Amino acid sequence: MKFFFLKTDSLYKIFKTLEKVPSQKAVQIFIDPEHPFFENQWRGKQLQDLIKERNLNITFLAEKESNRKYFQQLGLQVYYEEEKPIIKMLKTLSVFLFDFKRFHLHAFAGTQTKQKYLFYMVFFFEALAGIALVWFLFLSILPSAKVTLKVAQNTEDIIYNFRYYPAENTGYSGTIKQISIPYFKWSLNYNYQLAISTENIQHIIDPSAWFVKIYNKTSNAINLLANTRFVTHDGLTFLSKAPITIPAWLKNNPSELKIRLYADETDEQGLLMGVRGNVPKGTKMTIKNIKDSFYLGQIWAEAIEPFTWGRTTALGTISEKDRETLSEKIKNGVYKDKLNIVSKEFNLQDTLVLMFDELIKTKFHSLSVDGKIGERATSLRGMAQVSFDFFYLKWSDIVEAFTSYVQQRQSDSIQLISINPNTLAFIQDMKWITDNQVFMIPTKVTILQGYDFQKDIKWIIPSIKEAIAGKTVEEARKIILQYSEIASVKIDLGLMQGGEIPTVKSRIKVKVEL
């Protein structure tokens, strides 16, 4: 007993059919390789459970290697036989004819009128099928090979002393033999801004203050003078305003004393305190110059609540010198940064700016500084409205120029494949030729080149066809890769995969890829 399931048959149909199969009865089942059943391993597990539950004797017929592995992984019985292409073709032909026989019997079993219309319809489809079959047999009987060659590529640095001329001078390139490249003009507007601190800045400090508890773990009372320094671990300094006495510990418990501390103007490093004195609750402090506190940690203070009120206020006055300094810094900054500004702001696609300082002209249209002399301020801001006039090249012109040069210096057997734009460089300073309009620059670029198979002056393709005719694919590959002009090869025999290269050279098609 055999069951065949097409890719259009539902999973429900497959499982319902198996549920009706008698136990222990030998059954063969074929499922179309394109069926969604093979896309889900969980469905296969369901099938496995059903077979075990009903004790079914089922052998699955696998058409593809992937189907065989699928059933084997589930532990199911599977039959798979790898057929030669010609056997597959004959089986396909037999099924085709059998199906058409059944179609004929069904189609012509009716009235005369029905037979008339169906006759023409069947004749039409049979004619199409016959043409397709003849073409299929033609391709099978006359084998062919498609050989795809990958050109071996190598890099080379090219240097040429190009002449660069204004693009509006359209007739210049034809007046000299030296290869020339046109340049184009562009003007870029830019607002340059800069801020500096005023020179005479004063800082007004409002100290923070709050209560702390002082703890004493020693057996001695400690007397402290006014302005005793209390220091945090990061060097913040606080003062006691009045003399105090810290009691000795009592009954193995540290003594406690609550006092008010005030932030000093500067910390241990001489830096302004101000707002930095607003330390959080729980901040620990040691007492300066008391060994038991500063070094041994036996006496310390701890903030009861966060310290508040600490502020640092900066006050400055704008002077004439401040304004002059800022104006000078803006001018110097524009000239210093003009190359970076042009590179960043100019974004025309597929172009290259001639980044030479003397070719980028700077014009100041205005320069203004905020703030008046004597005005209170800690900083001063200014702005200059400038324009940059410069030259740029089109990448297409550069490629054309280098292509022309490479073609002049290369042999007929070599072709230019590509030019790497990231490698373009000017290796020396520019040199003016005439009236500051034409100049020369030695220009370098890295090119990618390889053998020109279109010209094929070495007759490589005909010799390959001659050498590989009748050879196996592996033998042909070894022969082809002996040519240094070829990087890799791919051979396709079509329906005759695993066979040999045709002996007829006209059936060997060679394609070349860069």
Residue pairs with C-beta under 8 A, 6 or more apart in sequence:
1 21
1 25
1 26
1 27
1 28
2 27
2 28
2 29
2 30
3 17
3 27
3 28
3 29
3 30
4 30
5 13
5 14
5 17
5 29
5 30
5 31
5 32
5 35
6 32
6 35
7 32
7 34
7 35
7 36
9 32
9 35
11 36
11 37
11 43
14 31
14 37
14 47
15 46
15 47
15 50
18 29
18 47
18 50
18 51
18 54
18 56
18 58
19 50
19 54
21 27
21 54
21 56
21 58
23 54
23 55
23 56
24 55
24 56
24 57
25 56
25 57
26 57
26 59
27 56
27 57
27 58
27 59
28 58
28 59
28 60
28 61
28 79
29 58
29 59
29 60
29 61
30 60
30 61
30 63
31 37
31 38
31 60
31 67
33 63
33 64
33 66
33 67
37 43
37 44
38 66
38 67
38 70
44 70
44 71
44 73
44 74
45 74
47 74
47 76
48 74
48 75
48 76
50 56
51 58
51 76
58 76
58 77
59 77
59 78
59 79
60 67
60 71
60 76
60 77
60 78
60 79
61 78
61 79
61 80
62 68
62 70
62 71
62 78
62 79
62 80
63 80
65 80
65 82
67 78
67 80
68 78
68 80
71 77
71 78
72 78
83 91
85 140
85 495
85 496
85 497
86 140
89 136
89 137
89 140
93 133
96 129
96 133
100 126
100 129
103 122
104 122
107 115
107 118
107 122
108 115
108 118
108 119
110 118
139 494
139 495
140 495
140 496
142 507
143 493
143 494
143 495
143 496
143 499
143 502
143 507
144 493
144 494
144 502
144 507
144 508
144 509
145 491
145 492
145 493
145 494
145 501
145 502
145 507
145 508
145 509
146 491
146 492
146 493
146 494
146 509
146 511
147 464
147 468
147 476
147 480
147 489
147 490
147 491
147 492
147 508
147 509
147 510
147 511
148 489
148 490
148 491
148 492
148 510
148 511
148 512
148 513
149 453
149 480
149 486
149 488
149 489
149 510
149 511
149 512
149 513
150 486
150 487
150 488
150 489
150 490
150 513
151 417
151 450
151 451
151 453
151 485
151 486
151 487
151 512
151 513
151 514
152 450
152 451
152 484
152 485
152 486
152 487
153 417
153 448
153 449
153 450
153 487
153 514
154 448
154 449
154 450
155 446
155 447
155 448
155 449
156 446
156 447
156 449
157 423
157 444
157 445
157 446
158 402
158 405
158 406
158 444
158 445
158 446
158 447
159 427
159 442
159 443
159 444
160 179
160 401
160 402
160 405
160 442
160 443
161 178
161 440
161 441
161 442
161 443
162 178
162 179
162 180
162 181
162 401
162 440
162 441
162 443
163 176
163 178
163 179
163 180
163 181
163 433
163 438
163 439
163 440
164 180
164 181
164 182
164 183
164 354
164 391
164 393
164 430
164 438
164 439
164 440
164 441
165 172
165 173
165 180
165 181
165 182
165 183
165 437
165 438
166 172
166 182
166 183
166 185
166 437
166 438
167 182
167 183
167 184
167 185
169 182
169 437
172 180
172 438
173 180
173 182
179 401
179 404
179 405
180 401
181 393
181 397
181 398
181 401
182 393
182 394
182 397
183 354
183 391
183 392
183 393
184 391
184 392
184 393
184 394
185 389
185 390
185 391
186 346
186 348
186 389
186 390
186 391
186 392
187 387
187 388
187 389
188 341
188 342
188 345
188 346
188 387
188 388
188 390
189 385
189 386
189 387
190 341
190 345
190 385
190 386
190 387
190 388
191 383
191 384
191 385
191 386
192 330
192 333
192 334
192 337
192 341
192 383
192 384
192 385
192 386
193 381
193 382
193 383
194 326
194 329
194 330
194 333
194 381
194 382
194 383
195 379
195 380
195 381
195 382
196 322
196 325
196 326
196 329
196 379
196 380
197 316
197 378
197 379
197 380
198 316
198 317
198 318
198 319
198 322
198 377
198 378
198 379
198 380
199 316
199 319
199 321
199 322
199 325
200 316
200 317
200 319
201 314
201 315
201 316
201 378
202 314
202 315
202 316
203 272
203 274
203 312
203 313
203 314
203 315
204 312
204 313
204 314
204 315
205 265
205 272
205 273
205 274
205 311
205 312
205 313
206 274
206 309
206 310
206 311
206 312
206 313
207 262
207 263
207 264
207 265
207 273
207 274
207 277
207 309
207 310
208 262
208 263
208 273
208 275
208 277
208 278
208 279
208 307
208 308
208 309
208 310
209 260
209 261
209 262
209 263
209 307
209 308
209 309
210 260
210 261
210 303
210 304
210 305
210 306
210 307
210 308
211 258
211 259
211 260
211 261
211 303
211 304
211 305
212 230
212 238
212 258
212 259
212 260
212 261
212 285
212 301
212 302
212 303
212 304
213 256
213 257
213 258
213 301
213 302
213 304
214 244
214 246
214 256
214 257
214 258
214 259
214 299
214 300
214 301
215 254
215 255
215 256
215 299
215 300
215 301
215 302
216 222
216 246
216 247
216 248
216 249
216 254
216 255
216 257
216 298
216 299
217 249
217 254
217 298
217 299
218 248
218 249
218 292
218 298
218 299
219 248
219 249
220 248
221 245
221 246
221 247
221 248
222 245
222 246
222 290
222 292
222 299
223 243
223 244
223 245
223 246
224 240
224 243
224 244
224 245
224 246
224 287
225 243
226 240
226 241
226 242
226 243
227 239
227 240
227 241
228 239
228 240
228 244
228 287
228 288
229 237
229 238
229 239
229 264
229 287
229 288
229 289
230 237
230 238
230 239
230 240
230 261
230 285
230 286
230 287
230 288
230 301
231 237
231 238
231 268
231 285
231 286
231 287
231 288
231 294
232 238
232 279
232 283
232 284
232 285
233 284
235 267
235 268
235 269
236 263
236 267
236 268
236 273
236 276
236 277
236 279
237 263
237 264
237 266
237 267
237 268
237 273
237 288
238 261
238 262
238 263
238 264
238 277
238 285
239 261
239 262
239 263
239 264
240 259
240 260
240 261
241 260
241 262
244 257
244 259
246 255
246 257
246 299
247 255
247 257
248 255
249 255
258 304
261 285
261 301
263 273
263 277
263 307
263 310
264 273
265 272
265 273
266 272
266 273
267 273
267 276
272 312
273 310
273 312
274 310
274 311
274 312
274 313
275 310
275 311
275 312
276 310
276 312
277 307
277 310
278 306
278 307
278 308
278 309
278 310
279 303
279 306
279 307
280 303
280 306
281 303
281 304
281 305
281 306
282 302
282 303
283 302
283 303
283 307
284 300
284 301
284 302
285 300
285 301
285 302
285 303
286 293
286 294
286 297
286 299
286 300
286 301
287 293
287 294
287 299
287 300
287 301
288 294
290 299
292 298
292 299
293 299
293 300
314 378
315 376
315 378
316 376
316 377
316 378
316 379
317 374
317 375
317 376
317 377
318 371
318 372
318 373
318 374
318 375
318 376
318 377
318 380
319 373
319 374
320 373
322 380
323 369
323 371
323 373
323 380
326 369
326 380
326 381
326 382
327 367
327 369
327 382
330 367
330 382
330 383
330 384
331 364
331 367
331 384
334 362
334 364
334 384
334 386
335 362
338 357
338 360
338 362
338 388
339 355
339 357
339 360
341 388
342 353
342 355
342 360
342 388
342 390
343 353
343 355
346 353
346 390
346 392
348 392
350 394
350 395
350 396
351 392
351 393
351 394
351 395
352 392
352 393
352 395
352 398
352 424
353 390
353 391
353 392
353 393
354 390
354 391
354 392
354 393
354 430
356 426
356 429
356 430
358 430
359 390
359 391
359 430
360 388
360 389
360 390
361 388
361 389
361 390
362 386
362 387
362 388
363 386
363 387
363 388
363 389
364 384
364 385
364 386
365 385
365 386
365 387
366 384
366 385
367 382
367 383
367 384
367 385
368 382
368 383
368 384
369 380
369 381
369 382
370 380
370 381
370 382
371 377
371 380
371 381
395 421
398 419
398 424
398 445
399 419
402 416
402 419
402 445
402 447
403 416
403 419
406 416
406 447
406 449
407 416
410 416
410 449
412 452
412 455
412 457
413 451
413 452
413 455
413 457
413 458
414 449
414 450
414 451
414 452
415 449
415 450
415 451
415 452
415 454
415 455
416 447
416 448
416 449
417 447
417 448
417 449
417 450
417 514
418 447
418 448
419 445
419 446
419 447
419 448
420 445
420 446
420 447
420 448
423 444
423 445
423 446
424 443
424 444
424 445
425 443
425 444
425 445
426 441
426 442
426 443
426 444
427 442
427 443
427 444
428 441
428 442
429 441
430 439
430 440
430 441
431 439
431 440
431 441
432 438
432 439
433 439
433 440
450 485
450 514
451 458
451 460
451 485
453 460
453 461
453 485
453 512
454 512
458 485
460 483
460 485
460 486
461 510
464 479
464 480
464 483
464 510
465 505
465 508
465 510
466 505
467 479
468 475
468 476
468 479
468 480
468 501
468 508
469 501
469 502
469 503
469 504
469 505
469 508
470 500
470 501
470 502
470 503
471 479
471 500
471 501
472 500
472 501
473 491
473 493
473 498
473 500
473 501
476 491
476 501
477 489
477 491
480 486
480 489
481 488
481 489
491 501
493 499
493 501
501 508
502 508
